[in-house]
Amino acid sequence: MAKIKHTKNELKAQKEALHRYERFLPMLQLKKQQLQVEIHSITVAIEEKEQEAEAIKAGLQTWVQLLSEEVDLQDYIALQAVETHAGNIAGVAIPILNQVILQRATPDLFTTPTWLDDAIDVLGSLIELRVKIDILAEQKKRIEEELRITSQRVNLFEKVKIPECKENIRVIKIFLGDEQTAAVARGKIAKKRAPQEEAA
């Protein structure tokens, strides 16, 4: 604990600091709660997208085994661009997905298998889901970092700054009270001595 002066000015400064900390603490606690709620909803959204992707993959298993011809689907579909814009959640800058742009090539109907169109569509859906999951994961990462910082501040205010100010105020009040009592006692002694000194 830093050394404090035992003065009225220091007492005033400590009271002002305590008032400031007690005013900001509820705002920090509210922000912490908002961040926790957002992290939960993003986690749920990620799980839903992952389940959606697993369902698509499971659906593929039923007819992929029937395919005898090997075709490289990357020749027909690829991720071209991901467009995002900046969003804000509880003061945290996060990326928000606008659209996923896929580059598609039209297969030659005479030289490619009949199932290729369906396979391209399914792969396109999986690519879009992967991009959405990645964007949500980035949002979650940024919000978790802000939550970590906010939690540290809440703990600092609750466990260090506010108790420290209260203790400083208590110590200064005791010191000033003792000083005032001593001053009164010195005044009484001086009053008693004054007539004796005049008589002598």
Buried (B, 14 or more C-beta within 10 A) or exposed (E): EEEBEBEEEBBEBBBEBBEEBBEBBEEBBEBBEBBBEBBEEBEEBBEEBBEBBEEBEEEBEEEEEEEEEEBEBEEBBBBEEBEBEEEEBBEBEBBEBEEBEBEEEEBEEEEBBEBBBEBBEBBBBBBBBBBBBBBBBBBBEBBBEBBEEBBEBBEBBBEEBBEBBBEBBEBBEEBBEEEEEEEEEEEEEEEEEEEEEEEE
